Amino acid sequence: RENFIHLCNPHLEKMKEDILYHFALGTGTHDFPALFGDVKFVCVGGSPSRMKSFTTYIAEELGLASPGGDYPNICAGTDRYAMYKVGPVLSVSHGMGIPSISIMLHELIKLLHHAKCSNITIIRIGTSGGIGLEPGSVVITRQSVDATFKPQFEQVILGKTVIRSTNLDEQLAKELMQCSKEINQFNTVIGNTMCTLDFYEGQGRLDGAICLYNEEEKLQYLKEAYDSGVRNIEMESSVFAAMCNLSGVKGAVVCVTLLNRLEGDQISSSHDVLVEYQQRPQKLVGYFIKKSLGKV
């Protein structure tokens, strides 16, 4: 069964051309079905360099790499986001925080719709702060929760507060967990992910420029988060889950933990260790894609 992207916007049908400004792409200048029509998997992550490295990795894993081949940035006409493609896999950077990934997702979802893509799976791969987990653990998100541990994304639209669900695809999470068991290279859990509006005060850190609470209050908050089912903290999952739900797209969030926030606030691991940690979500999602394509 073909499951196409659902656009919750009747106004788009009246537009002669749709300019995806932050991608430097448009329906009047680019043939979206020709460029992107075969896409089945979209992987998104914060930094352009990380998403390019994922493209190189998945190309090799799928046997699509060419000797000395480079992967051009499809969005080279802008410095907002970077986009790479190899076979059925699209790799896109989304920057940091809810506003940045929200803008990217609006244009990505429209791109997939204009390209007439079907049966799409979108996975965010990234880094996070863990709660009660050893650094290097991978968390597959069950549901994204806000800073009060509620599974919702709250946004003000036309002056009114709109609340949207942040549940993620349960079956997809289970499939990813099974893939991790088959790889058997690192600790992986399914848990809730807390999505905050900033990196410092919003995550209860003691090392920001401003901090008007003490360590005891911080630890009490993080322990409450753990008791509610939260296993890691990042800054994009809530709007990601909400927009996947509204668009009828299977979505997952797979993040590695760089530290255990119950033991500190600063990321002190060496560069080499952090690089290896950051490759773990790529390995898991790469294996999932290979398995889905019957290449395992």
C-alpha positions as CSV (number, residue, x, y, z in Angstrom):
1,R,0.0,0.0,0.0
2,E,1.3,3.4,-1.0
3,N,1.3,5.8,2.0
4,F,1.8,9.4,0.7
5,I,2.7,12.5,2.6
6,H,-0.3,14.2,4.0
7,L,-0.1,18.0,3.9
8,C,-2.3,19.9,6.4
9,N,-2.5,23.0,4.3
10,P,-5.2,23.6,1.7
11,H,-3.6,26.9,0.6
12,L,-0.7,25.1,-1.1
13,E,-3.0,23.8,-3.9
14,K,-3.6,27.4,-5.0
15,M,0.0,28.3,-5.4
16,K,1.5,28.2,-8.9
17,E,5.0,27.7,-7.5
18,D,6.3,26.7,-4.1
19,I,9.6,28.2,-3.1
20,L,11.4,26.3,-0.4
21,Y,13.4,29.3,0.6
22,H,15.7,27.8,3.2
23,F,16.6,24.9,0.9
24,A,17.2,27.2,-2.1
25,L,14.8,24.9,-4.1
26,G,11.5,25.5,-5.8
27,T,8.9,23.6,-7.8
28,G,9.3,26.2,-10.6
29,T,13.1,25.6,-10.9
30,H,13.6,22.0,-9.9
31,D,12.0,18.7,-10.9
32,F,11.2,17.3,-7.5
33,P,10.0,13.8,-8.6
34,A,13.1,13.3,-10.7
35,L,15.4,14.5,-7.9
36,F,13.7,12.9,-4.9
37,G,11.0,10.6,-6.1
38,D,12.9,7.4,-5.0
39,V,13.5,8.5,-1.5
40,K,12.3,6.1,1.2
41,F,14.4,7.1,4.2
42,V,15.2,10.6,5.5
43,C,17.8,11.0,8.3
44,V,18.1,14.4,9.9
45,G,20.6,15.7,12.4
46,G,22.0,18.9,13.8
47,S,25.2,19.6,11.9
48,P,26.0,19.6,8.2
49,S,29.3,17.8,8.6
50,R,27.6,15.0,10.6
51,M,25.0,14.5,8.0
52,K,27.6,14.5,5.2
53,S,29.5,11.8,7.1
54,F,26.3,9.8,7.5
55,T,25.8,10.0,3.7
56,T,29.3,8.7,3.1
57,Y,28.7,5.9,5.7
58,I,25.3,4.8,4.3
59,A,26.7,4.9,0.7
60,E,29.3,2.4,1.7
61,E,26.9,0.3,3.7
62,L,24.5,0.0,0.8
63,G,27.2,-0.6,-1.8
64,L,26.5,2.6,-3.5
65,A,29.8,4.4,-2.9
66,S,31.9,5.3,-5.9
67,P,35.8,5.4,-5.5
68,G,36.7,8.9,-4.5
69,G,33.2,10.0,-5.0
70,D,31.9,13.1,-3.3
71,Y,28.4,14.0,-2.4
72,P,27.4,17.5,-3.4
73,N,25.2,19.6,-1.0
74,I,21.8,19.9,-2.8
75,C,21.2,23.1,-0.8
76,A,24.4,24.7,-1.7
77,G,22.5,27.9,-2.6
78,T,21.9,28.6,1.0
79,D,23.9,28.4,4.2
80,R,20.9,27.5,6.4
81,Y,20.8,23.8,5.9
82,A,22.7,21.1,4.1
83,M,21.2,18.2,2.1
84,Y,22.8,15.1,0.7
85,K,21.3,12.1,-1.2
86,V,22.5,8.6,-2.0
87,G,20.1,6.1,-3.4
88,P,16.9,6.0,-1.4
89,V,18.4,7.9,1.5
90,L,18.2,11.7,2.0
91,S,20.3,13.2,4.7
92,V,19.5,16.7,6.0
93,S,20.9,19.0,8.7
94,H,18.4,20.8,10.9
95,G,20.5,23.1,13.1
96,M,19.9,23.4,16.8
97,G,16.7,23.8,18.7
98,I,12.9,23.7,18.0
99,P,12.7,26.8,15.7
100,S,15.5,25.6,13.5
101,I,14.3,22.0,13.0
102,S,10.7,23.3,12.6
103,I,11.5,25.5,9.6
104,M,13.5,22.6,8.1
105,L,10.7,20.1,8.6
106,H,8.0,22.4,7.0
107,E,10.1,22.5,3.8
108,L,11.2,18.9,3.9
109,I,7.7,17.6,4.2
110,K,6.6,19.8,1.3
111,L,9.6,18.6,-0.7
112,L,8.6,14.9,-0.1
113,H,5.0,15.7,-1.1
114,H,6.0,17.5,-4.3
115,A,8.3,14.6,-5.2
116,K,5.4,12.2,-4.8
117,C,7.3,10.1,-2.3
118,S,5.5,7.3,-0.5
119,N,6.1,5.1,2.5
120,I,8.7,7.4,4.0
121,T,10.5,6.9,7.3
122,I,12.1,9.9,8.9
123,I,14.7,9.4,11.7
124,R,16.4,12.1,13.7
125,I,19.9,11.0,14.7
126,G,21.8,13.1,17.2
127,T,23.4,13.6,20.6
128,S,21.8,14.2,24.0
129,G,22.4,14.3,27.7
130,G,21.5,11.1,29.5
131,I,19.8,10.6,32.8
132,G,20.8,7.6,34.7
133,L,22.6,6.0,31.7
134,E,26.3,5.5,31.1
135,P,27.7,7.9,28.5
136,G,27.6,6.3,25.0
137,S,24.2,4.7,25.6
138,V,21.7,5.1,22.7
139,V,18.1,6.1,23.5
140,I,15.3,5.3,21.1
141,T,12.5,7.8,22.0
142,R,9.1,6.4,23.0
143,Q,7.5,9.8,23.3
144,S,8.9,13.3,23.6
145,V,7.9,15.2,26.7
146,D,8.2,18.9,27.6
147,A,10.1,20.3,30.6
148,T,7.1,19.4,32.8
149,F,7.2,15.8,31.6
150,K,4.0,16.1,29.5
151,P,3.9,14.3,26.1
152,Q,3.0,17.4,24.2
153,F,4.3,20.2,21.9
154,E,2.9,23.6,22.7
155,Q,2.9,26.4,20.2
156,V,1.2,29.8,19.9
157,I,-0.5,30.2,16.6
158,L,-2.5,33.4,15.8
159,G,-2.3,34.3,19.4
160,K,-3.8,31.0,20.6
161,T,-2.0,28.1,22.3
162,V,-2.1,24.9,20.3
163,I,-1.1,21.6,21.9
164,R,0.0,18.7,19.7
165,S,0.8,15.0,20.4
166,T,4.4,14.0,20.6
167,N,4.1,10.2,20.4
168,L,6.4,8.4,18.0
169,D,5.8,5.3,15.9
170,E,5.8,2.4,18.4
171,Q,6.5,-0.3,15.9
172,L,9.4,1.6,14.3
173,A,10.9,2.0,17.8
174,K,10.7,-1.8,18.4
175,E,12.3,-2.5,15.0
176,L,15.2,-0.2,15.8
177,M,15.6,-1.8,19.2
178,Q,15.7,-5.2,17.6
179,C,18.4,-3.9,15.2
180,S,20.5,-2.8,18.1
181,K,20.2,-6.3,19.7
182,E,21.4,-7.8,16.4
183,I,24.4,-5.4,16.2
184,N,25.1,-5.9,19.9
185,Q,27.8,-3.2,20.1
186,F,26.4,-0.7,22.6
187,N,23.8,-0.2,25.3
188,T,20.4,0.8,23.8
189,V,17.1,1.6,25.6
190,I,13.7,2.8,24.7
191,G,12.6,5.7,26.9
192,N,11.1,9.1,27.0
193,T,13.1,12.1,25.7
194,M,12.7,15.5,27.3
195,C,12.8,18.3,24.8
196,T,13.8,21.7,26.2
197,L,13.9,25.2,24.8
198,D,17.6,25.8,25.7
199,F,20.8,24.0,26.7
200,Y,21.5,25.6,30.0
201,E,18.8,26.7,32.4
202,G,16.1,24.7,30.6
203,Q,18.1,21.5,31.2
204,G,18.9,22.4,34.8
205,R,22.6,23.0,34.2
206,L,24.7,24.8,36.8
207,D,27.4,26.1,34.4
208,G,25.5,28.7,32.3
209,A,25.9,32.4,32.4
210,I,22.8,32.6,34.5
211,C,21.7,30.1,37.2
212,L,19.4,31.0,40.1
213,Y,18.9,27.5,41.6
214,N,21.2,25.2,43.5
215,E,22.6,21.7,42.9
216,E,20.1,20.1,45.2
217,E,17.2,21.6,43.3
218,K,18.8,20.5,40.0
219,L,19.3,16.9,41.1
220,Q,15.7,16.7,42.5
221,Y,14.4,17.9,39.1
222,L,16.5,15.4,37.1
223,K,15.5,12.5,39.4
224,E,11.8,13.5,38.9
225,A,12.4,13.4,35.2
226,Y,14.0,9.9,35.5
227,D,11.1,8.6,37.6
228,S,8.7,9.8,35.0
229,G,10.4,7.7,32.3
230,V,12.8,10.3,30.8
231,R,16.2,8.9,29.8
232,N,17.7,11.7,27.9
233,I,17.4,15.4,27.1
234,E,17.7,17.3,23.8
235,M,16.1,20.2,22.0
236,E,14.3,19.0,18.8
237,S,12.2,15.9,19.4
238,S,8.9,17.4,20.4
239,V,8.2,19.4,17.2
240,F,9.7,16.6,15.2
241,A,7.2,14.1,16.6
242,A,4.3,16.5,16.3
243,M,5.0,17.3,12.6
244,C,5.6,13.6,11.7
245,N,2.2,12.8,13.3
246,L,0.3,15.5,11.4
247,S,2.0,14.5,8.1
248,G,1.3,10.8,8.5
249,V,5.0,9.9,8.4
250,K,6.6,7.2,10.5
251,G,9.2,9.0,12.7
252,A,11.8,8.0,15.2
253,V,14.4,9.7,17.3
254,V,17.7,7.9,18.0
255,C,20.2,9.8,20.1
256,V,23.4,8.9,21.9
257,T,24.1,10.2,25.4
258,L,27.3,12.2,25.8
259,L,27.2,12.2,29.6
260,N,25.1,11.2,32.6
261,R,23.5,14.5,33.9
262,L,23.1,13.0,37.4
263,E,26.9,13.1,37.6
264,G,27.7,16.5,36.0
265,D,26.9,19.2,33.4
266,Q,30.0,19.6,31.2
267,I,30.9,17.2,28.4
268,S,34.4,16.2,29.3
269,S,35.1,13.1,27.2
270,S,37.9,13.3,24.7
271,H,37.3,14.3,21.1
272,D,38.0,10.7,19.9
273,V,35.5,9.2,22.4
274,L,32.8,11.7,21.4
275,V,33.3,11.0,17.7
276,E,32.9,7.3,18.4
277,Y,29.8,8.0,20.5
278,Q,28.3,10.1,17.7
279,Q,28.7,7.2,15.2
280,R,26.5,4.9,17.2
281,P,23.1,6.3,16.1
282,Q,24.5,6.3,12.5
283,K,25.5,2.6,12.9
284,L,22.1,1.6,14.3
285,V,20.1,3.5,11.7
286,G,22.4,2.4,8.9
287,Y,21.8,-1.2,9.9
288,F,18.0,-0.6,10.1
289,I,18.0,0.8,6.5
290,K,20.1,-2.1,5.2
291,K,17.8,-4.6,6.9
292,S,14.7,-2.8,5.5
293,L,16.2,-3.0,2.0
294,G,17.0,-6.7,2.4
295,K,20.8,-6.1,2.4
296,V,21.6,-7.6,5.8
